[in-house]
Amino acid sequence: MHCPSCQSNDVIRNGLNAMRKQIYRCKNCGRQFVLCPSKSTISDDKKKLIDRLLLERISLAGISRSVDVSESWLQDYVNKKYENEPRTININSIPIGTLTIECDEMWSYVEKHDNKQWIWLALDRDTRIVVSAYVGDRSEASAQALWNALPLAYRERATSYTDYWAAYAAVFPPERHHAVGKDSGQTNHIERLNCTFRQRISRLVRKTLSFSKKLVNHIGAIWYFIHHYNDSIMRNLSPCRFIVSSY
C-alpha cells in the first residue's frame, strides 16, 4: 500500500468514513485516503464532453449513463453552470447596411404546464445572429424587455417583423414595425430558429420527460444554447460584413 499523492509506503490506519470504509493516512505528507473509493475525480475532458452533450437533445439521465457520472454530481454541475451563464448578448460589431430583425415568442414551461414561460427572440435576418432574448410571460412588459435588450443600433435603425401579437405594436416604433402573418414569409427565419431550439434543447420538446423543474436552470439552458448558437454563426461570417460598434 502506498500514498496516492507522494507514493510513500509509510501509511497507517486512521478510522472509518461515513460508508464504514477504512481510512488511511500518510505519515509522510498527511494525505488521507481509502482503497477503491466510490467517488472519483471527473476529468476536464469528461466535463468538456458533458458541455457539448448539454447542447444536444439528450436528457440529464441520458448524459449520466453515457458519460458514466452520477446523476447527483451531474445535477450539481449543471446547476452551477446554468446559474453562472450570462443572461445578456454582447454585440461588439454591427452589420454593414440596413438592419432587419424578425421577432417571435415561443411557449415553454417549468415543472408543470400551467407554469408557462415564453421565450422571446429577436433575430438579425441577414446574419442569423440572435440579437436579443428574454424569458418571461407573454405580456407587454416582456416585449419591452426584449426591446430594451436590443443593441442601441437596432433600436434606432432596424426594421422589425413580428406576428400580430399586440404586445409588439405597443412597444416597437410603429414607423419601423410590421405585423405580418406566417404566409408572408417575412418571419421564416425566426420560425426556423424556433424549430432549431425545440430540436436541440430537450426541455423545449413539446412532449418530453426532460422538462425543467427549476426556472433558473430553464433560463440558463436557453442562454447557454443561445451563446453557443451565436458563436457558431459568427465563426462562419466574414469580418468585412461588420463595423465595430460604438454603442
Backbone torsions as a table, in degrees:
resi	resn	phi	psi	omega
1	MET	NA	139.1	179.5
2	HIS	-143.2	160.1	-179.7
3	CYS	-71.2	131.7	179.6
4	PRO	-69.3	-15.4	-179.9
5	SER	-91.0	-55.3	-174.1
6	CYS	-109.1	-1.0	178.2
7	GLN	66.0	13.7	179.4
8	SER	-71.6	147.0	177.2
9	ASN	-93.0	-0.2	-177.8
10	ASP	-84.8	77.3	-172.1
11	VAL	-120.5	139.2	179.0
12	ILE	-127.6	160.2	174.5
13	ARG	-72.0	146.2	-176.7
14	ASN	-144.6	48.5	175.9
15	GLY	88.1	-170.0	-178.3
16	LEU	-120.6	151.4	176.2
17	ASN	-90.7	-173.9	-176.7
18	ALA	-64.9	-24.6	178.7
19	MET	-89.6	10.2	179.3
20	ARG	64.4	29.4	174.8
21	LYS	-96.3	146.4	-179.9
22	GLN	-67.9	129.5	175.7
23	ILE	-98.5	137.8	176.2
24	TYR	-116.3	149.8	178.5
25	ARG	-128.0	135.0	177.8
26	CYS	-84.2	121.8	179.7
27	LYS	-73.4	-16.1	-178.1
28	ASN	-81.7	-49.3	-176.9
29	CYS	-116.1	-8.9	178.0
30	GLY	87.2	-0.3	-178.9
31	ARG	-64.6	134.0	174.2
32	GLN	-105.1	140.9	-176.7
33	PHE	-157.7	165.9	173.8
34	VAL	-123.1	157.9	175.3
35	LEU	-82.0	139.2	179.3
36	CYS	52.4	61.7	-178.9
37	PRO	-64.5	143.1	179.5
38	SER	-74.4	-25.2	178.2
39	LYS	-104.0	141.1	178.6
40	SER	-129.2	156.3	179.2
41	THR	-71.8	132.4	178.3
42	ILE	-83.8	122.3	-176.7
43	SER	-70.9	159.2	177.5
44	ASP	-63.6	-35.6	178.8
45	ASP	-63.8	-38.6	178.9
46	LYS	-68.8	-36.4	177.4
47	LYS	-66.2	-39.0	177.6
48	LYS	-64.3	-37.6	176.6
49	LEU	-64.6	-41.8	177.8
50	ILE	-61.5	-41.9	178.9
51	ASP	-59.1	-38.6	179.1
52	ARG	-71.8	-38.3	-179.4
53	LEU	-68.5	-27.2	177.5
54	LEU	-66.7	-15.3	178.7
55	LEU	-92.6	3.9	179.3
56	GLU	-115.9	166.9	-176.7
57	ARG	-81.3	68.4	179.8
58	ILE	-128.2	135.1	178.7
59	SER	-72.1	162.7	176.6
60	LEU	-63.1	-36.0	177.5
61	ALA	-63.8	-38.1	178.1
62	GLY	-66.8	-39.9	177.2
63	ILE	-65.0	-41.8	179.0
64	SER	-58.1	-43.7	179.5
65	ARG	-69.2	-40.0	-175.0
66	SER	-72.0	-38.7	-174.9
67	VAL	-94.5	-10.3	179.1
68	ASP	65.0	54.3	171.5
69	VAL	-126.9	158.6	-179.3
70	SER	-72.7	149.7	179.5
71	GLU	-65.5	-34.0	179.9
72	SER	-67.3	-42.8	177.6
73	TRP	-64.2	-43.6	-178.3
74	LEU	-63.3	-41.1	179.5
75	GLN	-63.2	-42.2	177.1
76	ASP	-63.0	-41.4	179.5
77	TYR	-62.7	-44.5	-179.7
78	VAL	-67.3	-40.5	179.5
79	ASN	-57.5	-46.9	-179.1
80	LYS	-67.3	-40.0	-177.7
81	LYS	-64.9	-48.3	-177.3
82	TYR	-71.6	-32.2	178.9
83	GLU	-65.1	-33.6	-177.3
84	ASN	-94.4	0.8	-178.9
85	GLU	-71.0	127.8	-179.4
86	PRO	-58.6	140.8	-179.9
87	ARG	-102.2	24.6	-179.9
88	THR	-134.1	159.1	175.7
89	ILE	-111.8	122.2	179.3
90	ASN	-95.4	111.1	177.6
91	ILE	-102.4	103.5	-178.0
92	ASN	-88.7	-13.1	179.1
93	SER	-142.9	147.8	-175.7
94	ILE	-113.0	136.7	178.4
95	PRO	-59.0	144.7	177.8
96	ILE	-74.7	141.3	176.8
97	GLY	97.1	-161.0	-178.3
98	THR	-69.6	151.3	-179.7
99	LEU	-113.4	129.8	178.8
100	THR	-133.4	131.3	178.2
101	ILE	-122.7	149.1	172.4
102	GLU	-116.3	133.7	-175.8
103	CYS	-124.9	146.9	177.1
104	ASP	-159.3	162.3	177.1
105	GLU	-122.1	139.0	-174.7
106	MET	-123.6	133.4	-176.5
107	TRP	-78.4	139.8	171.1
108	SER	-151.0	-179.0	-180.0
109	TYR	-150.8	161.8	177.4
110	VAL	-124.9	123.6	176.2
111	GLU	71.9	-48.2	179.7
112	LYS	-146.8	156.6	-173.9
113	HIS	-62.6	-26.7	-179.5
114	ASP	-71.3	-21.5	179.9
115	ASN	-90.7	75.0	-174.4
116	LYS	-75.6	138.6	175.5
117	GLN	-130.1	118.5	-176.6
118	TRP	-96.0	131.9	179.2
119	ILE	-98.8	111.4	-179.9
120	TRP	-96.3	129.5	-177.5
121	LEU	-132.3	144.0	172.3
122	ALA	-124.5	124.6	-174.1
123	LEU	-117.4	130.7	172.2
124	ASP	-71.1	120.1	-173.3
125	ARG	-63.4	-38.5	-173.5
126	ASP	-78.9	-40.6	-176.0
127	THR	-96.7	-18.0	-176.3
128	ARG	69.5	19.5	177.4
129	ILE	-85.9	136.4	172.4
130	VAL	-74.4	115.8	-175.3
131	VAL	-101.3	-10.4	177.3
132	SER	-160.9	147.3	179.0
133	ALA	-153.6	151.2	177.2
134	TYR	-157.2	143.6	176.9
135	VAL	-119.0	123.0	-178.9
136	GLY	-174.1	-149.4	177.9
137	ASP	-86.0	-167.7	-177.3
138	ARG	-107.1	31.8	-174.7
139	SER	-91.5	174.9	175.6
140	GLU	-63.2	-32.9	179.1
141	ALA	-62.1	-36.8	178.4
142	SER	-70.6	-38.2	175.6
143	ALA	-62.5	-38.0	177.5
144	GLN	-65.7	-39.4	178.2
145	ALA	-63.8	-39.8	176.2
146	LEU	-62.2	-44.2	179.6
147	TRP	-64.5	-43.1	-178.9
148	ASN	-65.2	-28.3	-178.8
149	ALA	-80.1	-10.7	177.5
150	LEU	-67.8	142.5	172.0
151	PRO	-57.7	149.8	-174.8
152	LEU	-56.8	-37.6	-179.7
153	ALA	-59.1	-37.9	179.3
154	TYR	-72.9	-38.1	178.6
155	ARG	-66.7	-29.7	-177.9
156	GLU	-87.2	-29.9	-169.4
157	ARG	-125.2	-23.7	-168.2
158	ALA	-74.1	142.3	168.6
159	THR	-90.1	132.7	-174.3
160	SER	-115.9	142.4	175.3
161	TYR	-121.5	128.0	-179.0
162	THR	-137.6	177.0	171.0
163	ASP	-80.9	-167.9	-174.1
164	TYR	-88.4	11.7	179.6
165	TRP	-61.2	127.6	-169.7
166	ALA	-62.4	-26.0	-176.9
167	ALA	-60.9	-33.0	179.0
168	TYR	-65.4	-47.3	-178.2
169	ALA	-62.6	-28.1	-179.3
170	ALA	-77.0	-19.0	-173.6
171	VAL	-114.0	-43.3	-174.5
172	PHE	-77.0	144.2	179.3
173	PRO	-57.8	124.6	-173.8
174	PRO	-61.9	-30.6	-177.4
175	GLU	-72.4	-15.6	-179.8
176	ARG	-123.8	13.3	-178.3
177	HIS	-112.8	133.2	178.9
178	HIS	-127.6	117.3	174.6
179	ALA	-90.2	123.3	-173.2
180	VAL	-135.4	162.9	174.7
181	GLY	-90.8	167.3	-178.8
182	LYS	-64.3	-30.1	-178.3
183	ASP	-71.3	-10.5	179.3
184	SER	-73.9	-24.2	-177.7
185	GLY	82.4	-1.8	-175.8
186	GLN	-79.4	-12.9	178.2
187	THR	-120.5	24.4	-178.1
188	ASN	-60.7	-39.3	-173.9
189	HIS	-70.8	-40.9	179.9
190	ILE	-71.8	-33.5	175.9
191	GLU	-65.1	-38.5	177.6
192	ARG	-66.8	-36.9	177.4
193	LEU	-64.4	-39.5	176.4
194	ASN	-57.7	-41.6	178.6
195	CYS	-63.9	-40.4	177.4
196	THR	-60.7	-43.8	178.6
197	PHE	-58.9	-45.5	-177.2
198	ARG	-70.9	-27.6	178.9
199	GLN	-79.3	-29.0	-172.6
200	ARG	-102.0	-28.1	-177.3
201	ILE	-103.5	110.7	-171.5
202	SER	-61.0	-33.2	-176.7
203	ARG	-76.1	-2.7	176.6
204	LEU	-104.0	-5.0	176.7
205	VAL	-62.9	138.4	-171.0
206	ARG	-62.4	-41.1	176.2
207	LYS	-119.5	101.0	-172.7
208	THR	-144.6	153.2	171.2
209	LEU	-96.5	0.9	-177.1
210	SER	-99.0	26.5	-177.2
211	PHE	-67.6	154.3	-179.3
212	SER	-74.6	142.3	175.1
213	LYS	-107.9	-14.2	177.9
214	LYS	-126.2	132.2	-178.5
215	LEU	-61.8	-39.7	-177.9
216	VAL	-63.0	-36.7	177.3
217	ASN	-71.7	-36.6	177.9
218	HIS	-60.4	-49.6	179.9
219	ILE	-66.7	-41.6	-179.4
220	GLY	-62.5	-40.6	179.4
221	ALA	-63.9	-39.0	179.4
222	ILE	-66.9	-45.4	179.4
223	TRP	-66.5	-36.3	177.7
224	TYR	-59.8	-42.2	179.1
225	PHE	-70.5	-39.5	179.9
226	ILE	-59.8	-46.1	-179.9
227	HIS	-62.7	-41.8	177.8
228	HIS	-64.3	-43.2	-179.8
229	TYR	-60.3	-48.4	180.0
230	ASN	-63.0	-41.3	179.3
231	ASP	-61.2	-41.6	-179.9
232	SER	-67.8	-35.5	177.3
233	ILE	-68.3	-44.5	-177.1
234	MET	-63.3	-33.3	-179.8
235	ARG	-64.7	-23.5	-177.5
236	ASN	-100.9	2.2	179.9
237	LEU	-99.4	144.1	178.8
238	SER	-76.4	133.6	179.2
239	PRO	-60.5	-23.8	-177.2
240	CYS	-71.7	-9.0	178.3
241	ARG	-83.1	-3.3	-173.9
242	PHE	-124.0	157.9	167.9
243	ILE	-120.5	147.5	179.9
244	VAL	-65.5	130.1	-177.0
245	SER	-73.1	137.4	174.8
246	SER	-104.0	9.2	-176.4
247	TYR	-92.8	NA	NA
